[in-house]
Amino acid sequence: MIQLRIMVLQFIRIDGHGNHIILMAKQPSSILFSLKKWNISMLCIFSINVIARSLTMAKRFISKKDLARIKELDLLTYLKNYEPQELVKKSRNDYVTRTHGSLHISNGLWCWWAQNIGGRTALQYLIKVEGMEFLDAALYLKDLIDKQPPTKVIQSNKSSYHFRLPYRYENDNKIISYLVNERKLDKSIVDYCIKKKLIYESAHDHAVVFVGYDESHMPKFASTRSIDSDMKKNIPGSNKAYSFCIKNEHNHQLHVFESAIDLLSYMTILKGNKKDYLNNNYLSIDGATLIGKNIHDTEIPVALNHFLKNNEINSIFLHMDNDKAGKDTVKKIQYHLKNQYKIIDCSPQKYKDVNQELQTRVFHTDMQR
């Protein structure tokens, strides 16, 4: 028997009759086969080819230094330099792509609204939108940068709008009627929010305006909800870090919701159960997003991150919507914060969201009367 050991091979064995060769590679996924009547020269040629291929595969890695360079490449700079035909300018500071019309690029960020995913870098775009594997995308970008260093496209990551609250109507009668009669919120809770200037009625379209404040109690965020359609939007210049919330600095528990109406719905449920609804901290994160290709590349919502950094919290109760985006948001929060906080998922299982749960409870209560 002839036995040969070389770099990447665990063993190459020729049986005593010279009829078969059995080759076992050292790689985790082994190659096992047999061939008849091979001579030593053929074996050497084959071995050299295996070594060459293994050395090529060994080069498929990305260094920390190169990865840092790649992560500095934002999507707009990438497209302007390497795929300019893919860019369509919609306004002064807003672009979309030809392939994905609902993928917008503005303020240094990108968001694919159709899929509820977004990010900043070209690497994230290639992974989440184009479906490339991490290493393939990273090496592809490294090759582009090495061959043709990109010209940086300067785009402000701050809103170009000066934040200004919508003008207030002379009274709040229409939004009170909408919130109490249609959304089934408790009137005393609605009155409390109006008194605290957390909500009011817009003079322009009589929509509900939900306001978020910074630590100095200056308004920094506002979103509107139409009372006669499904229209909802954030006011230009809003800072999501200061999304709608109700605080109790003496309590260390935080209840998290996708929307302000779900937040107020939960407070109404607590009040209906004879519990102190002002005893907790409540936060709306202003929507939910999908995980995308890899949960490692995700982040927790901006509003939640800011709240946790500025308040002493030890437990987080999640009340997300009963859909894919809501469930994915729960997973992201659990993944990133499970070692720092006690996290309890209280999301509705039988209902679309917390407000639907409230409306169902009110309906059954009215039926029993």
C-alpha positions as CSV (number, residue, x, y, z in Angstrom):
1,M,0.0,0.0,0.0
2,I,1.3,3.5,-0.9
3,Q,0.2,6.4,1.4
4,L,0.7,10.1,0.8
5,R,0.1,13.1,3.0
6,I,-0.1,16.7,1.7
7,M,-1.4,20.0,2.9
8,V,-5.1,19.9,2.5
9,L,-5.5,16.2,2.3
10,Q,-6.2,13.9,5.2
11,F,-5.0,10.8,3.3
12,I,-4.7,9.4,-0.2
13,R,-4.6,5.7,-0.4
14,I,-4.0,3.3,-3.3
15,D,-5.0,-0.3,-2.6
16,G,-2.5,-3.2,-3.1
17,H,-3.8,-4.1,-6.5
18,G,-3.6,-0.6,-7.9
19,N,-7.3,-0.7,-8.9
20,H,-8.7,2.0,-6.8
21,I,-7.8,5.3,-5.2
22,I,-9.7,6.6,-2.2
23,L,-9.3,10.3,-1.4
24,M,-10.6,12.0,1.7
25,A,-10.3,15.8,1.9
26,K,-9.5,17.5,5.2
27,Q,-12.2,20.0,4.7
28,P,-15.4,19.7,7.0
29,S,-17.4,18.5,3.9
30,S,-15.3,15.6,2.8
31,I,-14.9,14.3,-0.8
32,L,-15.0,10.5,-1.1
33,F,-14.8,8.7,-4.4
34,S,-12.9,5.9,-6.1
35,L,-11.2,5.7,-9.6
36,K,-9.7,2.8,-11.4
37,K,-6.1,2.5,-12.8
38,W,-4.7,5.8,-11.7
39,N,-0.9,6.2,-11.9
40,I,1.2,8.3,-9.6
41,S,1.7,11.2,-12.1
42,M,-2.1,11.5,-12.5
43,L,-2.4,11.5,-8.7
44,C,0.1,14.3,-8.4
45,I,-1.7,16.5,-10.9
46,F,-5.0,15.9,-9.2
47,S,-3.4,16.7,-5.8
48,I,-1.9,20.0,-7.1
49,N,-5.4,21.0,-8.4
50,V,-7.0,20.3,-5.1
51,I,-4.4,22.3,-3.3
52,A,-4.7,25.3,-5.7
53,R,-8.5,25.3,-5.3
54,S,-8.2,25.1,-1.5
55,L,-5.8,28.0,-1.4
56,T,-8.2,30.0,-3.5
57,M,-11.1,29.2,-1.2
58,A,-8.9,30.1,1.8
59,K,-8.7,33.7,0.4
60,R,-12.4,34.2,0.7
61,F,-12.4,36.3,3.9
62,I,-12.7,39.9,4.7
63,S,-10.4,41.7,7.2
64,K,-11.8,44.0,9.9
65,K,-10.0,46.9,8.3
66,D,-11.6,46.2,4.9
67,L,-15.0,45.6,6.4
68,A,-14.8,49.0,8.1
69,R,-14.1,50.7,4.8
70,I,-17.0,48.8,3.2
71,K,-19.4,49.9,5.9
72,E,-18.6,53.5,5.3
73,L,-20.0,53.2,1.8
74,D,-23.6,54.5,1.9
75,L,-26.1,53.4,-0.7
76,L,-26.4,56.7,-2.5
77,T,-22.6,56.9,-3.0
78,Y,-22.6,53.3,-4.2
79,L,-25.3,53.8,-6.8
80,K,-23.9,57.2,-8.0
81,N,-20.5,55.7,-8.5
82,Y,-21.2,52.1,-9.7
83,E,-24.8,51.9,-10.8
84,P,-25.9,55.5,-11.8
85,Q,-28.5,54.1,-14.3
86,E,-30.4,52.6,-11.3
87,L,-31.0,56.0,-9.6
88,V,-34.1,58.1,-10.2
89,K,-34.2,61.6,-8.5
90,K,-37.7,62.4,-7.1
91,S,-36.9,65.6,-5.3
92,R,-34.1,67.7,-4.0
93,N,-33.2,65.2,-1.3
94,D,-35.1,62.0,-2.3
95,Y,-34.1,59.2,-4.8
96,V,-35.7,55.9,-5.7
97,T,-34.3,53.0,-7.7
98,R,-35.6,51.9,-11.1
99,T,-35.8,48.3,-10.0
100,H,-37.6,49.0,-6.7
101,G,-39.9,52.0,-7.0
102,S,-40.8,52.0,-3.3
103,L,-37.1,52.0,-2.2
104,H,-36.4,55.6,-1.2
105,I,-33.0,57.1,-0.4
106,S,-33.0,60.4,1.6
107,N,-31.2,62.0,4.5
108,G,-28.3,59.5,4.3
109,L,-30.6,56.5,4.8
110,W,-32.6,54.2,2.6
111,C,-36.0,52.5,3.1
112,W,-37.8,49.8,1.0
113,W,-41.3,50.6,2.0
114,A,-42.9,47.6,0.2
115,Q,-40.9,45.3,2.5
116,N,-40.6,47.4,5.6
117,I,-36.8,47.1,5.6
118,G,-34.1,49.8,5.5
119,G,-30.6,50.8,6.4
120,R,-27.8,53.1,5.5
121,T,-25.0,51.2,3.8
122,A,-24.6,49.6,0.4
123,L,-23.7,46.4,2.2
124,Q,-27.0,46.2,3.9
125,Y,-28.7,47.0,0.6
126,L,-27.0,44.1,-1.2
127,I,-27.8,41.7,1.6
128,K,-31.4,42.7,2.4
129,V,-32.7,43.8,-1.1
130,E,-30.5,41.9,-3.6
131,G,-30.3,38.8,-1.5
132,M,-26.5,38.4,-1.6
133,E,-24.7,36.4,1.1
134,F,-22.7,38.6,3.5
135,L,-19.2,37.5,2.4
136,D,-20.1,37.7,-1.3
137,A,-21.5,41.2,-0.9
138,A,-18.5,42.4,1.2
139,L,-15.9,41.0,-1.3
140,Y,-17.8,42.5,-4.2
141,L,-17.8,45.9,-2.7
142,K,-14.1,45.6,-1.7
143,D,-13.2,44.8,-5.3
144,L,-15.2,47.8,-6.6
145,I,-13.6,50.2,-4.0
146,D,-10.1,48.8,-4.7
147,K,-10.5,49.2,-8.5
148,Q,-12.2,52.6,-8.4
149,P,-12.4,54.5,-5.1
150,P,-15.8,56.1,-4.9
151,T,-16.5,59.8,-4.8
152,K,-18.4,60.5,-1.7
153,V,-21.9,61.9,-2.2
154,I,-22.8,64.3,0.6
155,Q,-26.3,63.9,1.8
156,S,-27.4,65.3,5.2
157,N,-28.5,62.7,7.7
158,K,-30.6,65.4,9.3
159,S,-34.0,66.5,8.1
160,S,-33.9,69.6,5.9
161,Y,-37.3,70.6,7.4
162,H,-37.6,72.8,10.4
163,F,-39.9,71.0,12.8
164,R,-43.1,72.9,13.5
165,L,-46.3,71.6,15.1
166,P,-49.5,71.8,13.1
167,Y,-51.8,74.7,14.1
168,R,-54.3,73.8,16.7
169,Y,-58.0,74.1,16.2
170,E,-60.1,76.2,18.6
171,N,-61.5,73.0,20.3
172,D,-60.9,69.2,20.4
173,N,-64.5,68.1,20.0
174,K,-64.0,66.1,16.8
175,I,-61.0,64.1,17.9
176,I,-62.6,63.4,21.3
177,S,-65.6,62.0,19.5
178,Y,-63.4,59.9,17.2
179,L,-61.1,58.5,20.0
180,V,-64.0,57.8,22.4
181,N,-66.8,56.7,20.1
182,E,-64.9,55.0,17.3
183,R,-61.7,53.9,19.0
184,K,-63.4,53.2,22.3
185,L,-60.7,55.0,24.4
186,D,-61.7,56.1,27.9
187,K,-62.7,59.7,27.9
188,S,-60.9,60.6,31.1
189,I,-57.6,59.2,29.5
190,V,-58.2,61.3,26.4
191,D,-58.9,64.4,28.6
192,Y,-55.7,63.7,30.5
193,C,-53.7,63.6,27.3
194,I,-55.3,66.9,26.1
195,K,-54.5,68.6,29.4
196,K,-50.9,67.4,29.2
197,K,-50.7,68.7,25.6
198,L,-49.9,65.2,24.4
199,I,-52.7,65.3,21.8
200,Y,-54.8,68.0,20.2
201,E,-57.0,68.6,17.1
202,S,-55.3,69.9,14.0
203,A,-56.8,73.1,12.5
204,H,-56.0,72.1,9.0
205,D,-57.9,68.7,8.7
206,H,-59.2,68.0,12.3
207,A,-56.8,65.1,12.5
208,V,-55.5,63.8,15.9
209,V,-52.0,65.2,16.6
210,F,-49.8,63.1,18.9
211,V,-46.8,65.0,20.3
212,G,-43.5,63.7,21.7
213,Y,-41.2,65.9,23.9
214,D,-37.5,65.9,24.7
215,E,-36.1,65.9,28.2
216,S,-36.6,69.7,28.5
217,H,-40.3,69.2,27.5
218,M,-39.8,70.8,24.1
219,P,-41.8,69.2,21.3
220,K,-39.6,67.2,19.0
221,F,-41.9,64.7,17.4
222,A,-45.5,64.8,16.1
223,S,-47.7,62.4,14.1
224,T,-51.2,62.8,12.8
225,R,-54.1,60.3,12.5
226,S,-57.1,61.2,10.3
227,I,-60.5,60.9,11.9
228,D,-62.3,60.0,8.6
229,S,-59.7,57.8,6.8
230,D,-56.7,55.5,7.3
231,M,-54.3,58.4,6.6
232,K,-51.5,58.7,9.2
233,K,-48.1,60.5,8.8
234,N,-45.3,62.0,10.8
235,I,-44.8,65.8,10.7
236,P,-41.7,66.7,8.6
237,G,-38.7,67.3,10.8
238,S,-39.9,65.0,13.6
239,N,-37.2,63.2,15.6
240,K,-38.3,59.6,16.2
241,A,-36.2,59.3,19.2
242,Y,-38.8,61.4,21.0
243,S,-41.9,59.5,19.9
244,F,-45.1,59.7,21.8
245,C,-44.8,58.4,25.4
246,I,-46.2,58.8,28.9
247,K,-43.6,58.6,31.7
248,N,-43.6,57.7,35.4
249,E,-40.1,58.2,36.7
250,H,-40.9,56.3,39.9
251,N,-41.6,53.1,38.0
252,H,-39.0,50.9,36.3
253,Q,-41.3,49.0,33.9
254,L,-41.9,50.0,30.3
255,H,-44.8,49.0,28.0
256,V,-44.0,49.3,24.3
257,F,-46.5,49.7,21.5
258,E,-46.4,50.3,17.7
259,S,-48.8,53.3,17.8
260,A,-50.1,55.9,20.2
261,I,-53.7,54.6,19.9
262,D,-52.6,51.1,20.9
263,L,-50.8,52.7,23.9
264,L,-53.9,54.6,25.0
265,S,-56.0,51.5,24.3
266,Y,-53.9,49.5,26.8
267,M,-54.3,52.2,29.4
268,T,-58.1,52.0,28.9
269,I,-58.0,48.2,29.4
270,L,-56.1,48.7,32.6
271,K,-58.6,51.3,33.8
272,G,-61.5,49.0,33.0
273,N,-59.8,46.3,35.1
274,K,-59.7,48.8,38.1
275,K,-55.9,49.1,37.8
276,D,-53.8,52.3,38.2
277,Y,-53.2,53.1,34.5
278,L,-50.8,56.0,35.3
279,N,-48.4,53.8,37.3
280,N,-46.3,52.6,34.3
281,N,-44.1,54.0,31.6
282,Y,-45.6,53.8,28.1
283,L,-43.9,54.3,24.7
284,S,-45.0,54.2,21.1
285,I,-42.1,53.3,18.7
286,D,-44.1,54.6,15.7
287,G,-44.3,51.4,13.6
288,A,-42.6,48.1,13.2
289,T,-40.1,46.6,10.7
290,L,-39.2,43.2,9.3
291,I,-35.9,41.5,10.2
292,G,-34.7,41.1,6.7
293,K,-32.0,38.5,5.9
294,N,-30.1,38.4,9.1
295,I,-31.1,39.4,12.6
296,H,-27.5,40.2,13.5
297,D,-27.7,43.2,11.2
298,T,-30.8,44.7,12.8
299,E,-31.1,47.4,15.4
300,I,-33.7,48.1,18.1
301,P,-36.2,50.9,17.3
302,V,-34.7,54.4,17.7
303,A,-37.4,55.5,20.2
304,L,-36.9,52.5,22.4
305,N,-33.1,52.9,22.4
306,H,-33.4,56.5,23.4
307,F,-36.0,55.9,26.2
308,L,-33.8,53.1,27.7
309,K,-30.7,55.3,27.7
310,N,-32.5,58.1,29.5
311,N,-34.7,56.2,32.0
312,E,-34.1,53.6,34.7
313,I,-35.9,50.5,33.3
314,N,-35.5,46.9,34.3
315,S,-38.5,45.2,32.6
316,I,-39.9,45.6,29.1
317,F,-43.5,44.5,28.1
318,L,-44.0,44.3,24.4
319,H,-47.5,44.9,22.8
320,M,-46.7,44.7,19.1
321,D,-49.3,44.0,16.3
322,N,-50.2,40.5,15.4
323,D,-48.5,40.5,12.0
324,K,-45.1,39.6,10.5
325,A,-43.6,43.1,11.2
326,G,-44.8,43.1,14.7
327,K,-43.5,39.6,15.5
328,D,-40.2,40.4,13.8
329,T,-39.9,43.5,16.0
330,V,-40.4,41.4,19.1
331,K,-37.7,39.1,18.0
332,K,-35.2,41.9,17.3
333,I,-35.8,43.5,20.7
334,Q,-35.5,40.2,22.4
335,Y,-32.3,39.4,20.5
336,H,-30.5,42.6,21.3
337,L,-31.8,43.3,24.9
338,K,-32.4,39.8,26.4
339,N,-29.2,40.0,28.5
340,Q,-29.9,43.5,29.8
341,Y,-33.6,43.5,30.6
342,K,-36.5,41.2,31.6
343,I,-38.6,41.1,28.4
344,I,-42.2,39.9,28.3
345,D,-44.1,39.5,25.1
346,C,-47.7,40.5,25.7
347,S,-48.6,41.0,22.0
348,P,-52.2,40.1,21.1
349,Q,-52.7,36.5,19.9
350,K,-56.3,36.6,18.9
351,Y,-56.6,40.2,17.7
352,K,-54.9,42.4,15.1
353,D,-53.6,44.9,17.6
354,V,-54.3,46.2,21.1
355,N,-57.0,48.6,19.9
356,Q,-59.0,45.8,18.3
357,E,-58.7,43.9,21.5
358,L,-60.2,46.9,23.4
359,Q,-63.0,47.3,20.9
360,T,-63.9,43.6,21.2
361,R,-63.9,43.8,24.9
362,V,-66.2,46.9,24.8
363,F,-68.5,45.2,22.4
364,H,-68.9,42.1,24.6
365,T,-69.5,44.3,27.6
366,D,-72.2,46.2,25.8
367,M,-73.8,43.0,24.7
368,Q,-74.0,41.7,28.3
369,R,-75.8,44.8,29.5
